[in-house]
Amino acid sequence: MTTLTLAPPATIAFIGLGMMGRPMASRLAEAGFKLRLYDLSQKAVSDFIGAHPSALATASPRAAVQGADAVITMLPDGKVVRHALFEGRDAARDGMGAGALAIVMCSS
């Protein structure tokens, strides 16, 4: 069994900056992780970058995961998660590197 250690300054792709995602991503940024962000709401991304200027905004889930050690989703439901990770035109799986960790969470 392989043990995965994810510690700062590891790069995390964070998809979903809503009511639950924003505080979670904020804690990761404050802990020293490098964040690559994606959210459908440009305002949510802009507001987050304003508070955490070291975070990087990306144009798609696929772009967010490129070069990331892990991806975390905090999205409203399984359908949205499937779209972001597997089914969308710019799905995250198409940009994930070998061995990248996926942590999938839904608010419902």
CNS distance restraints for C-alpha pairs under 8 A (distance, minus, plus):
assign (resid   6 and name CA) (resid  10 and name CA) 6.42 0.50 0.50
assign (resid   6 and name CA) (resid  69 and name CA) 7.83 0.50 0.50
assign (resid   7 and name CA) (resid  33 and name CA) 7.33 0.50 0.50
assign (resid   8 and name CA) (resid  31 and name CA) 6.95 0.50 0.50
assign (resid   8 and name CA) (resid  32 and name CA) 5.19 0.50 0.50
assign (resid   8 and name CA) (resid  33 and name CA) 4.64 0.50 0.50
assign (resid   8 and name CA) (resid  34 and name CA) 7.51 0.50 0.50
assign (resid   9 and name CA) (resid  32 and name CA) 5.62 0.50 0.50
assign (resid   9 and name CA) (resid  33 and name CA) 4.63 0.50 0.50
assign (resid   9 and name CA) (resid  34 and name CA) 5.93 0.50 0.50
assign (resid  10 and name CA) (resid  33 and name CA) 5.45 0.50 0.50
assign (resid  10 and name CA) (resid  34 and name CA) 6.08 0.50 0.50
assign (resid  10 and name CA) (resid  68 and name CA) 7.70 0.50 0.50
assign (resid  10 and name CA) (resid  69 and name CA) 6.39 0.50 0.50
assign (resid  11 and name CA) (resid  33 and name CA) 5.95 0.50 0.50
assign (resid  11 and name CA) (resid  34 and name CA) 4.53 0.50 0.50
assign (resid  11 and name CA) (resid  35 and name CA) 5.77 0.50 0.50
assign (resid  11 and name CA) (resid  36 and name CA) 7.29 0.50 0.50
assign (resid  11 and name CA) (resid  67 and name CA) 7.40 0.50 0.50
assign (resid  11 and name CA) (resid  68 and name CA) 4.85 0.50 0.50
assign (resid  11 and name CA) (resid  69 and name CA) 5.43 0.50 0.50
assign (resid  11 and name CA) (resid  70 and name CA) 6.90 0.50 0.50
assign (resid  12 and name CA) (resid  33 and name CA) 6.86 0.50 0.50
assign (resid  12 and name CA) (resid  34 and name CA) 6.14 0.50 0.50
assign (resid  12 and name CA) (resid  35 and name CA) 5.03 0.50 0.50
assign (resid  12 and name CA) (resid  36 and name CA) 6.20 0.50 0.50
assign (resid  12 and name CA) (resid  65 and name CA) 7.65 0.50 0.50
assign (resid  12 and name CA) (resid  68 and name CA) 5.28 0.50 0.50
assign (resid  12 and name CA) (resid  69 and name CA) 5.91 0.50 0.50
assign (resid  12 and name CA) (resid  70 and name CA) 4.96 0.50 0.50
assign (resid  12 and name CA) (resid  71 and name CA) 5.58 0.50 0.50
assign (resid  12 and name CA) (resid  72 and name CA) 7.19 0.50 0.50
assign (resid  13 and name CA) (resid  35 and name CA) 5.76 0.50 0.50
assign (resid  13 and name CA) (resid  36 and name CA) 4.60 0.50 0.50
assign (resid  13 and name CA) (resid  37 and name CA) 5.84 0.50 0.50
assign (resid  13 and name CA) (resid  38 and name CA) 7.78 0.50 0.50
assign (resid  13 and name CA) (resid  64 and name CA) 5.31 0.50 0.50
assign (resid  13 and name CA) (resid  65 and name CA) 5.20 0.50 0.50
assign (resid  13 and name CA) (resid  68 and name CA) 5.86 0.50 0.50
assign (resid  13 and name CA) (resid  69 and name CA) 7.91 0.50 0.50
assign (resid  13 and name CA) (resid  70 and name CA) 6.20 0.50 0.50
assign (resid  13 and name CA) (resid  71 and name CA) 4.48 0.50 0.50
assign (resid  13 and name CA) (resid  72 and name CA) 6.19 0.50 0.50
assign (resid  14 and name CA) (resid  25 and name CA) 6.86 0.50 0.50
assign (resid  14 and name CA) (resid  35 and name CA) 6.68 0.50 0.50
assign (resid  14 and name CA) (resid  36 and name CA) 6.15 0.50 0.50
assign (resid  14 and name CA) (resid  37 and name CA) 5.02 0.50 0.50
assign (resid  14 and name CA) (resid  38 and name CA) 6.43 0.50 0.50
assign (resid  14 and name CA) (resid  64 and name CA) 7.38 0.50 0.50
assign (resid  14 and name CA) (resid  71 and name CA) 5.84 0.50 0.50
assign (resid  14 and name CA) (resid  72 and name CA) 4.95 0.50 0.50
assign (resid  14 and name CA) (resid  73 and name CA) 5.97 0.50 0.50
assign (resid  14 and name CA) (resid  74 and name CA) 7.84 0.50 0.50
assign (resid  15 and name CA) (resid  21 and name CA) 7.93 0.50 0.50
assign (resid  15 and name CA) (resid  37 and name CA) 5.99 0.50 0.50
assign (resid  15 and name CA) (resid  38 and name CA) 4.86 0.50 0.50
assign (resid  15 and name CA) (resid  39 and name CA) 5.84 0.50 0.50
assign (resid  15 and name CA) (resid  61 and name CA) 6.85 0.50 0.50
assign (resid  15 and name CA) (resid  64 and name CA) 7.77 0.50 0.50
assign (resid  15 and name CA) (resid  71 and name CA) 7.50 0.50 0.50
assign (resid  15 and name CA) (resid  72 and name CA) 6.21 0.50 0.50
assign (resid  15 and name CA) (resid  73 and name CA) 4.72 0.50 0.50
assign (resid  15 and name CA) (resid  74 and name CA) 6.30 0.50 0.50
assign (resid  15 and name CA) (resid  75 and name CA) 7.43 0.50 0.50
assign (resid  16 and name CA) (resid  21 and name CA) 5.58 0.50 0.50
assign (resid  16 and name CA) (resid  22 and name CA) 7.56 0.50 0.50
assign (resid  16 and name CA) (resid  37 and name CA) 7.99 0.50 0.50
assign (resid  16 and name CA) (resid  38 and name CA) 6.49 0.50 0.50
assign (resid  16 and name CA) (resid  39 and name CA) 5.07 0.50 0.50
assign (resid  16 and name CA) (resid  40 and name CA) 7.87 0.50 0.50
assign (resid  16 and name CA) (resid  73 and name CA) 5.95 0.50 0.50
assign (resid  16 and name CA) (resid  74 and name CA) 4.96 0.50 0.50
assign (resid  16 and name CA) (resid  75 and name CA) 5.44 0.50 0.50
assign (resid  17 and name CA) (resid  21 and name CA) 4.38 0.50 0.50
assign (resid  17 and name CA) (resid  22 and name CA) 4.43 0.50 0.50
assign (resid  17 and name CA) (resid  25 and name CA) 7.54 0.50 0.50
assign (resid  17 and name CA) (resid  38 and name CA) 7.76 0.50 0.50
assign (resid  17 and name CA) (resid  39 and name CA) 6.09 0.50 0.50
assign (resid  17 and name CA) (resid  44 and name CA) 6.22 0.50 0.50
assign (resid  17 and name CA) (resid  45 and name CA) 7.13 0.50 0.50
assign (resid  17 and name CA) (resid  74 and name CA) 7.23 0.50 0.50
assign (resid  18 and name CA) (resid  22 and name CA) 5.62 0.50 0.50
assign (resid  18 and name CA) (resid  44 and name CA) 7.33 0.50 0.50
assign (resid  18 and name CA) (resid  74 and name CA) 7.74 0.50 0.50
assign (resid  18 and name CA) (resid  75 and name CA) 7.85 0.50 0.50
assign (resid  19 and name CA) (resid  23 and name CA) 7.37 0.50 0.50
assign (resid  20 and name CA) (resid  24 and name CA) 6.54 0.50 0.50
assign (resid  20 and name CA) (resid  74 and name CA) 6.98 0.50 0.50
assign (resid  20 and name CA) (resid 107 and name CA) 7.54 0.50 0.50
assign (resid  21 and name CA) (resid  25 and name CA) 5.99 0.50 0.50
assign (resid  21 and name CA) (resid  73 and name CA) 7.90 0.50 0.50
assign (resid  21 and name CA) (resid  74 and name CA) 5.28 0.50 0.50
assign (resid  21 and name CA) (resid  75 and name CA) 7.79 0.50 0.50
assign (resid  22 and name CA) (resid  26 and name CA) 5.99 0.50 0.50
assign (resid  22 and name CA) (resid  48 and name CA) 7.38 0.50 0.50
assign (resid  23 and name CA) (resid  27 and name CA) 6.30 0.50 0.50
assign (resid  24 and name CA) (resid  28 and name CA) 6.55 0.50 0.50
assign (resid  25 and name CA) (resid  29 and name CA) 6.22 0.50 0.50
assign (resid  25 and name CA) (resid  35 and name CA) 7.88 0.50 0.50
assign (resid  26 and name CA) (resid  30 and name CA) 6.10 0.50 0.50
assign (resid  26 and name CA) (resid  48 and name CA) 7.96 0.50 0.50
assign (resid  26 and name CA) (resid  52 and name CA) 7.55 0.50 0.50
assign (resid  27 and name CA) (resid  31 and name CA) 6.10 0.50 0.50
assign (resid  28 and name CA) (resid  32 and name CA) 6.55 0.50 0.50
assign (resid  28 and name CA) (resid  33 and name CA) 5.61 0.50 0.50
assign (resid  28 and name CA) (resid  35 and name CA) 7.90 0.50 0.50
assign (resid  29 and name CA) (resid  33 and name CA) 5.22 0.50 0.50
assign (resid  29 and name CA) (resid  34 and name CA) 6.58 0.50 0.50
assign (resid  29 and name CA) (resid  35 and name CA) 6.68 0.50 0.50
assign (resid  29 and name CA) (resid  52 and name CA) 7.00 0.50 0.50
assign (resid  29 and name CA) (resid  55 and name CA) 7.42 0.50 0.50
assign (resid  34 and name CA) (resid  54 and name CA) 7.23 0.50 0.50
assign (resid  34 and name CA) (resid  55 and name CA) 6.40 0.50 0.50
assign (resid  35 and name CA) (resid  54 and name CA) 7.64 0.50 0.50
assign (resid  35 and name CA) (resid  55 and name CA) 4.88 0.50 0.50
assign (resid  35 and name CA) (resid  56 and name CA) 6.19 0.50 0.50
assign (resid  36 and name CA) (resid  55 and name CA) 6.02 0.50 0.50
assign (resid  36 and name CA) (resid  56 and name CA) 4.79 0.50 0.50
assign (resid  36 and name CA) (resid  57 and name CA) 6.02 0.50 0.50
assign (resid  36 and name CA) (resid  58 and name CA) 6.59 0.50 0.50
assign (resid  36 and name CA) (resid  64 and name CA) 5.22 0.50 0.50
assign (resid  36 and name CA) (resid  65 and name CA) 7.28 0.50 0.50
assign (resid  36 and name CA) (resid  68 and name CA) 7.69 0.50 0.50
assign (resid  37 and name CA) (resid  45 and name CA) 7.06 0.50 0.50
assign (resid  37 and name CA) (resid  55 and name CA) 7.07 0.50 0.50
assign (resid  37 and name CA) (resid  56 and name CA) 5.97 0.50 0.50
assign (resid  37 and name CA) (resid  57 and name CA) 4.92 0.50 0.50
assign (resid  37 and name CA) (resid  58 and name CA) 5.74 0.50 0.50
assign (resid  37 and name CA) (resid  64 and name CA) 5.85 0.50 0.50
assign (resid  38 and name CA) (resid  45 and name CA) 7.02 0.50 0.50
assign (resid  38 and name CA) (resid  57 and name CA) 6.33 0.50 0.50
assign (resid  38 and name CA) (resid  58 and name CA) 5.57 0.50 0.50
assign (resid  38 and name CA) (resid  59 and name CA) 6.67 0.50 0.50
assign (resid  38 and name CA) (resid  60 and name CA) 6.08 0.50 0.50
assign (resid  38 and name CA) (resid  61 and name CA) 6.06 0.50 0.50
assign (resid  38 and name CA) (resid  64 and name CA) 6.18 0.50 0.50
assign (resid  39 and name CA) (resid  44 and name CA) 7.03 0.50 0.50
assign (resid  39 and name CA) (resid  45 and name CA) 6.42 0.50 0.50
assign (resid  39 and name CA) (resid  60 and name CA) 7.98 0.50 0.50
assign (resid  41 and name CA) (resid  45 and name CA) 6.62 0.50 0.50
assign (resid  42 and name CA) (resid  46 and name CA) 6.03 0.50 0.50
assign (resid  43 and name CA) (resid  47 and name CA) 5.92 0.50 0.50
assign (resid  44 and name CA) (resid  48 and name CA) 6.17 0.50 0.50
assign (resid  45 and name CA) (resid  49 and name CA) 6.15 0.50 0.50
assign (resid  45 and name CA) (resid  57 and name CA) 6.56 0.50 0.50
assign (resid  46 and name CA) (resid  50 and name CA) 6.09 0.50 0.50
assign (resid  46 and name CA) (resid  57 and name CA) 7.94 0.50 0.50
assign (resid  47 and name CA) (resid  51 and name CA) 6.50 0.50 0.50
assign (resid  48 and name CA) (resid  52 and name CA) 5.93 0.50 0.50
assign (resid  48 and name CA) (resid  53 and name CA) 7.93 0.50 0.50
assign (resid  49 and name CA) (resid  53 and name CA) 4.81 0.50 0.50
assign (resid  49 and name CA) (resid  54 and name CA) 7.30 0.50 0.50
assign (resid  49 and name CA) (resid  55 and name CA) 5.93 0.50 0.50
assign (resid  49 and name CA) (resid  56 and name CA) 7.31 0.50 0.50
assign (resid  49 and name CA) (resid  57 and name CA) 7.47 0.50 0.50
assign (resid  57 and name CA) (resid  64 and name CA) 7.83 0.50 0.50
assign (resid  58 and name CA) (resid  63 and name CA) 5.84 0.50 0.50
assign (resid  58 and name CA) (resid  64 and name CA) 5.47 0.50 0.50
assign (resid  59 and name CA) (resid  63 and name CA) 6.27 0.50 0.50
assign (resid  59 and name CA) (resid  64 and name CA) 7.43 0.50 0.50
assign (resid  60 and name CA) (resid  64 and name CA) 6.18 0.50 0.50
assign (resid  60 and name CA) (resid  90 and name CA) 6.05 0.50 0.50
assign (resid  60 and name CA) (resid  91 and name CA) 7.69 0.50 0.50
assign (resid  60 and name CA) (resid  92 and name CA) 7.93 0.50 0.50
assign (resid  61 and name CA) (resid  65 and name CA) 6.42 0.50 0.50
assign (resid  61 and name CA) (resid  84 and name CA) 6.09 0.50 0.50
assign (resid  61 and name CA) (resid  85 and name CA) 7.17 0.50 0.50
assign (resid  61 and name CA) (resid  90 and name CA) 6.24 0.50 0.50
assign (resid  61 and name CA) (resid  91 and name CA) 5.76 0.50 0.50
assign (resid  61 and name CA) (resid  92 and name CA) 4.73 0.50 0.50
assign (resid  62 and name CA) (resid  66 and name CA) 6.62 0.50 0.50
assign (resid  62 and name CA) (resid  90 and name CA) 5.16 0.50 0.50
assign (resid  62 and name CA) (resid  91 and name CA) 5.21 0.50 0.50
assign (resid  62 and name CA) (resid  92 and name CA) 3.99 0.50 0.50
assign (resid  62 and name CA) (resid  93 and name CA) 6.89 0.50 0.50
assign (resid  62 and name CA) (resid  94 and name CA) 6.16 0.50 0.50
assign (resid  62 and name CA) (resid  95 and name CA) 4.86 0.50 0.50
assign (resid  62 and name CA) (resid  96 and name CA) 7.42 0.50 0.50
assign (resid  63 and name CA) (resid  90 and name CA) 7.82 0.50 0.50
assign (resid  63 and name CA) (resid  92 and name CA) 7.47 0.50 0.50
assign (resid  63 and name CA) (resid  95 and name CA) 6.71 0.50 0.50
assign (resid  64 and name CA) (resid  68 and name CA) 7.58 0.50 0.50
assign (resid  64 and name CA) (resid  92 and name CA) 7.47 0.50 0.50
assign (resid  65 and name CA) (resid  70 and name CA) 7.51 0.50 0.50
assign (resid  65 and name CA) (resid  71 and name CA) 6.36 0.50 0.50
assign (resid  65 and name CA) (resid  92 and name CA) 6.14 0.50 0.50
assign (resid  65 and name CA) (resid  95 and name CA) 5.81 0.50 0.50
assign (resid  65 and name CA) (resid  96 and name CA) 5.49 0.50 0.50
assign (resid  65 and name CA) (resid  97 and name CA) 7.99 0.50 0.50
assign (resid  66 and name CA) (resid  95 and name CA) 5.22 0.50 0.50
assign (resid  66 and name CA) (resid  96 and name CA) 5.87 0.50 0.50
assign (resid  66 and name CA) (resid  97 and name CA) 7.07 0.50 0.50
assign (resid  67 and name CA) (resid  96 and name CA) 7.48 0.50 0.50
assign (resid  67 and name CA) (resid  97 and name CA) 6.90 0.50 0.50
assign (resid  68 and name CA) (resid  96 and name CA) 7.40 0.50 0.50
assign (resid  68 and name CA) (resid  97 and name CA) 7.55 0.50 0.50
assign (resid  68 and name CA) (resid 100 and name CA) 7.07 0.50 0.50
assign (resid  69 and name CA) (resid  97 and name CA) 7.84 0.50 0.50
assign (resid  69 and name CA) (resid  99 and name CA) 7.80 0.50 0.50
assign (resid  69 and name CA) (resid 100 and name CA) 5.01 0.50 0.50
assign (resid  69 and name CA) (resid 101 and name CA) 6.48 0.50 0.50
assign (resid  70 and name CA) (resid 100 and name CA) 5.10 0.50 0.50
assign (resid  70 and name CA) (resid 101 and name CA) 4.38 0.50 0.50
assign (resid  70 and name CA) (resid 102 and name CA) 5.66 0.50 0.50
assign (resid  70 and name CA) (resid 103 and name CA) 7.52 0.50 0.50
assign (resid  71 and name CA) (resid 100 and name CA) 7.49 0.50 0.50
assign (resid  71 and name CA) (resid 101 and name CA) 6.27 0.50 0.50
assign (resid  71 and name CA) (resid 102 and name CA) 4.88 0.50 0.50
assign (resid  71 and name CA) (resid 103 and name CA) 6.14 0.50 0.50
assign (resid  72 and name CA) (resid 102 and name CA) 6.03 0.50 0.50
assign (resid  72 and name CA) (resid 103 and name CA) 4.72 0.50 0.50
assign (resid  72 and name CA) (resid 104 and name CA) 5.83 0.50 0.50
assign (resid  72 and name CA) (resid 105 and name CA) 7.46 0.50 0.50
assign (resid  73 and name CA) (resid  81 and name CA) 7.24 0.50 0.50
assign (resid  73 and name CA) (resid 103 and name CA) 6.47 0.50 0.50
assign (resid  73 and name CA) (resid 104 and name CA) 5.02 0.50 0.50
assign (resid  73 and name CA) (resid 105 and name CA) 5.63 0.50 0.50
assign (resid  73 and name CA) (resid 106 and name CA) 7.48 0.50 0.50
assign (resid  74 and name CA) (resid 104 and name CA) 6.85 0.50 0.50
assign (resid  74 and name CA) (resid 105 and name CA) 4.99 0.50 0.50
assign (resid  74 and name CA) (resid 106 and name CA) 5.43 0.50 0.50
assign (resid  74 and name CA) (resid 107 and name CA) 6.86 0.50 0.50
assign (resid  75 and name CA) (resid  80 and name CA) 6.58 0.50 0.50
assign (resid  75 and name CA) (resid  81 and name CA) 6.27 0.50 0.50
assign (resid  75 and name CA) (resid 105 and name CA) 6.61 0.50 0.50
assign (resid  75 and name CA) (resid 106 and name CA) 4.92 0.50 0.50
assign (resid  75 and name CA) (resid 107 and name CA) 6.23 0.50 0.50
assign (resid  76 and name CA) (resid  80 and name CA) 6.75 0.50 0.50
assign (resid  76 and name CA) (resid  81 and name CA) 7.89 0.50 0.50
assign (resid  76 and name CA) (resid 106 and name CA) 5.24 0.50 0.50
assign (resid  76 and name CA) (resid 107 and name CA) 4.94 0.50 0.50
assign (resid  76 and name CA) (resid 108 and name CA) 5.94 0.50 0.50
assign (resid  77 and name CA) (resid  81 and name CA) 6.40 0.50 0.50
assign (resid  77 and name CA) (resid 106 and name CA) 5.27 0.50 0.50
assign (resid  77 and name CA) (resid 107 and name CA) 6.55 0.50 0.50
assign (resid  77 and name CA) (resid 108 and name CA) 5.73 0.50 0.50
assign (resid  78 and name CA) (resid  82 and name CA) 6.05 0.50 0.50
assign (resid  78 and name CA) (resid 106 and name CA) 6.85 0.50 0.50
assign (resid  79 and name CA) (resid  83 and name CA) 6.26 0.50 0.50
assign (resid  80 and name CA) (resid  84 and name CA) 6.18 0.50 0.50
assign (resid  81 and name CA) (resid  85 and name CA) 5.98 0.50 0.50
assign (resid  81 and name CA) (resid 104 and name CA) 7.66 0.50 0.50
assign (resid  81 and name CA) (resid 106 and name CA) 7.74 0.50 0.50
assign (resid  82 and name CA) (resid  86 and name CA) 5.30 0.50 0.50
assign (resid  82 and name CA) (resid  87 and name CA) 6.08 0.50 0.50
assign (resid  83 and name CA) (resid  87 and name CA) 4.50 0.50 0.50
assign (resid  83 and name CA) (resid  88 and name CA) 4.89 0.50 0.50
assign (resid  83 and name CA) (resid  91 and name CA) 6.90 0.50 0.50
assign (resid  84 and name CA) (resid  88 and name CA) 5.85 0.50 0.50
assign (resid  84 and name CA) (resid  90 and name CA) 7.70 0.50 0.50
assign (resid  84 and name CA) (resid  91 and name CA) 5.28 0.50 0.50
assign (resid  84 and name CA) (resid  92 and name CA) 6.21 0.50 0.50
assign (resid  85 and name CA) (resid  91 and name CA) 4.96 0.50 0.50
assign (resid  85 and name CA) (resid  92 and name CA) 4.57 0.50 0.50
assign (resid  85 and name CA) (resid  93 and name CA) 5.60 0.50 0.50
assign (resid  86 and name CA) (resid  91 and name CA) 5.20 0.50 0.50
assign (resid  86 and name CA) (resid  92 and name CA) 6.57 0.50 0.50
assign (resid  86 and name CA) (resid  93 and name CA) 5.89 0.50 0.50
assign (resid  86 and name CA) (resid  94 and name CA) 7.99 0.50 0.50
assign (resid  87 and name CA) (resid  91 and name CA) 5.92 0.50 0.50
assign (resid  90 and name CA) (resid  94 and name CA) 7.29 0.50 0.50
assign (resid  91 and name CA) (resid  95 and name CA) 7.57 0.50 0.50
assign (resid  92 and name CA) (resid  96 and name CA) 6.30 0.50 0.50
assign (resid  96 and name CA) (resid 100 and name CA) 6.44 0.50 0.50
